[in-house]
Amino acid sequence: MLPDLKGKGLFVFSDPGGAKPVLALITMLQTLKSYKIISDRVYPFFADFGLEVEQYLLGNEHDVFRDYKPDFLFTGTSYTSNVELKFVKEARENNVISYSFIDHYTKFEERFLMNGVYVFPDHICLIDEKAKAIGSQTDLPKDRFLVSGNFYHQWLREWTPSVSKDELFISLKIPLGNKLFVYAPDPLSNVGGVGKYGLDEISVFQDLVEAFNKVDNKNYTLLIKMHPNQNKDVFHQLVAQNDSRCIISDDTININTILYHSDLVIGIFSNILIESAIMNKKVLRCLIRFNCTDPLESNNVGLVVHNSKELSDVLALYFI
């Protein structure tokens, strides 16, 4: 359900999981008098929406409210940036109604912590009833919950690429006819993933390499689409240790185009897996040694493997 947003809208985001839904929401709203979009990051997918995004200038949230005088604020939520919380705090001080969108089922509380203090908007938008139930077990103010759905998922169902599969493969220097496997890592090593979850994006990558090495057919490419918060040096080193069938995605190429033309999308519980399923792509979730509650367990997202044999068996099926 779309929130009732009218007049002059101020939209702020940082992480891509919030950026895409916020941009999609703007394209759906028919009641906007005007809008201003601000981010402290720049992503290639901005071009998909045809909307102008301004670069955040450190400390300018006060000037934005003074000069633009928005009727409401709508933000994404991030746990690697506090730019959204700075604007939520400024909205409160200017008596402007504020909304923030949680794009996943994890890290609810961390998204609203700034310098050890909670900064809550007037309304917290959640993707579904499951997210609401999870949020109800946290310190978030439950009376501010609003189940809105994921605006980006609605937008994505209508999306088709402008680039053909051959054009994509040529641009990535992938041999035409190869199977394309996309690995979308969650940056779990940033939060001690092996100790906390039993795995991280590095251990999963190593499991994948081992499984692919058992496949007789070598006409494939394993493409890594790194998360923006990922330690990129780690994966560059890992790829350098493996053969040319493993590559890192060019960030200038639309991720949706890559997903659309893939044979299989692999990950742990990244939003990209949910988005791939919406695009009717095959999804494989690699939970070898995973020892926590699966946040996507009830979402029916892809096939889940729990050990190395299951992983090897599934990958082999793509070469029959």
N, C-alpha and C positions, 0 to 999 in steps of 0.2 A: 504494500500500500504506500503510495507516494505521500510524504508529509505535505501539509498545506502551506506551500511556500509562495509568497507573493511579494511584488515590489522589487526593491533593489537587493540583490543577493550577493553576499561575499562568500567565496568558496576557497578553502585552504586545505592543502594536503602535502604529504611527504612520501611515505612508502607507496609502492605501486598498488598494493592491495586496496588502499583507500583511494588512490588517484583515479583509477579506472571507474569505480562506481560513481565517484563525484562528477567526473566529466560526463558519464552516461546520463546521470540525473539531470544535468543542465540541459542536455539535448531533448529531454522528455518534458521539461516544464514549459507549460504554455502561459504561465501567469507572471513571468518575470518582466519587470519594467526595464531592468538592466542587470548586468552582472560584472563582477570582478573576480578573477581567479589568480591565486597566489600559491607558489610552491618554492621550496628550497632545493628542489631537484629538477632535472630536465630529463625527460624520457622520449625515445623515438615515437612511442604510441600517441603522444599528444596530437600528432598530425591526423590520426584516425578520426578524431572528433571535430576537427575544423574549428577549434576554439583557441583563443589567445590566452596563454598562461604567462603571468608576470613573475619574474624572479624575486623571491623574498630578499629584502634588504634588512640586515641585522638591526633589530630594534625598531623597525618602522611600523609595527602594528598600531601604535598610538596615532601616528600620522594618517594611516589608512582609514581608521574610524573617523577621525576628525574631518578628513577631506572628502571621503566617499559617502559617509553617513548611511550605512546599509540598514535595511529593515530587518535582516536576519543574517546569521552566520551559519554556514554548513561546512563541517570539516571531515576529513578522514581521521584515522587514528594510527599512530606509529609507536613503536617502542625503541626506535633508534634516533628519533628526533622529537623535540618538544615544540616545534614551530606551531603545530595546531593548538597546543595547550596555551601558548602565549596569546593567541588570538581569542581563545575561549575566555581566558582571564580578562582580556581587554573588553570583550563583549559584555561580560558581567559588569565591569566598571562603567560601561556606557549604556546600561539597561537595554541591550540588544539581545533578543532571543537567540539561543544557540542550539545547534544540533551537531552531534558527532556520530559517525558511522563506524561500527566494528565489522570488519570484513571476514572474520574467521571465527573459530571456536576456541582459540587459545590466547593466553596472555591478556586477559580482560583488564585486570587491575593495573598491570604495568603501563598500559596505554594512557592512563590518566594520572600518572605520577610525574611531578616536576619538582626537582630538588627535594624529594622525599615527602612532598605534600600532594594530596589529591586535588585535581582541578577538574570538576565535572561541568558539563554543559547542562542546559535546561532539559534536553531530550537526548537519549542514547538510542540510536537506530540499530536494530539487530536483524540478521539475515533470515531467521526463522524461529519457530517455537523451541527448537533444540538449543539454539544460542540463548534464548531467553531463560531456559531452565538452567543452563550453565551459569549465566550471569547472576541468577538468583542465589547461587551458592557463594558469591563473592561479596566484597564490601561495596560494590556499586549500588547507587540509590535505585531500588527497584521500581519506585513510583515514576521514574523518568524513562522507563523502557518503552520503546515503540518498535514493533515488528514491522519492518518496512520492505523486506525482501532485498535482493541484491540487484541494484539497478543495472550494473554492468552485465550480469547474466541475461537480463531481459534484452539488452542491446546486442549482446553477442549472438543470440539465437538468429538474428537477422543478418549477420555479417558474412560476407564472402570475400576472398582475396582478389586483388587485381593482378597478382603475379602468378604465372603458371608454375607447375611443379618443375618442369625443365628449366625455366628461367631461374627459379630458386636454387636448384642444384648447381647450375652453371655459376651463379654468383657466389656460392659457398665452396666451389671447386670440388663438388661431390660427383663421382662418376654416375652418369645417367643409368638408371636401372638398379642402382643400389637400394637396399632397404634402409630406411631412415628411422633410427631410434633416437628419441629425444630424452635426455636426462635433465629433470628440473630439480636441482638440489635445494633442500631447506638448509639454511646456514646454522645448523644445530651446533656445530663446533664453537660458535661464538658464545654459547651458553653452557659449555661442558656437556655436549650431547651424549657422548659415550657413557659418562658417569650418570647422567640424568635419565637417559632414554635407553641405554644399551647399544646405541648406534649413533652415527652422525652421517653427514653427507659424504665424508671421506671414506668411511667404512663401507657404505653402500656402493660407492664408485668402485672400490676394490673388489667387492662381491660381483659387480657387473663385469668388470674386466676378466675376472676368473671364469665366469660363466660363458662369456663370449669366446674365450680361448678354447672352450670345449666344443664350439660349433665348427663343423667341417666347412660349411659355406662361408667364405670371407667377403662376400659382396654386400657389405653393410657399412654404414657410418653411424657412429655413436656421437651425437652432438650434445654438448653440455650447454644448457641455457642458464647461466649463473644468475643467482639472486643478487639484486643491487647491494644487499648487505653482506654478500659473500666475501671472504678473504680470497681475492682473485689470484694472488701469487701462489697459493696452495694448489689450485687447480691447474695453473700453467705449469707448475713443476710436475704434477701428476701426469698431465697429458704428454709432456716432454719425455716421460719415461715409457710411454706406450707408442704403438705404431700409428701410422697416418690415418687409420680408420677412426680414431678418436680426435674430435676437433672441438674447439670452443666457438660458440655462436658469435657472429659479428653483431654487435649491439645496434648497428644501424638498420638491421633487417627486422621487420615486424614479427614479433613473437607469434602472433596469431597466424601469420602466413606459414611459419615453420610448423606450428601445430597442425594446421589444416592439411599439410602435405606429408605429415609423418605417418609411419606405419604403426608406431607404438610410442606412448609417452610414459616415462618411468619416473617415480619419485617416492616420497615418504608420505607427507600430507600437505604439500604445497597447494596454494590456490590454483596454480596452473593445472593440476590434475582435475580439479572440479571444472575448470573452464574447458579443458579438453573433452571431458565427458559431455558437456553441454554441446560441443561441436561434433558429437557422435564419433569421437576418436577412441581407439583402444587404449586403455590405461592399465598400467601395472604398478602396484604399490609394493615396495620391497621393505618388509619389516623383519628382516633377519636379526635376531637377538633383541628385538624391541621388547621392552619390559614395562611399559606404561599403558594407561588407558588410551585406546586409539580414538582420536578426536573425529575421525571420519567413519567410524565403525557402522553407524546407522544410516550413512548417506548413500550407500551402494555405489561408491566411486571405484570402478575398476576391479581388477582381480588382485588379491593379496597373496603374496608368497611369504612363507615364514622360515624357509631353510634353503640352503644352496642347491639341493637337488630340484626342488620345486622351481627355482629361478632358472636353472639350466634347461629343465624340461619345457618350460613356457617359451623361452627364447628359441629353442630348437624348432618349435612348431611354426615359426615364421619363415623357415627355410625349406619346408616340405613342398 
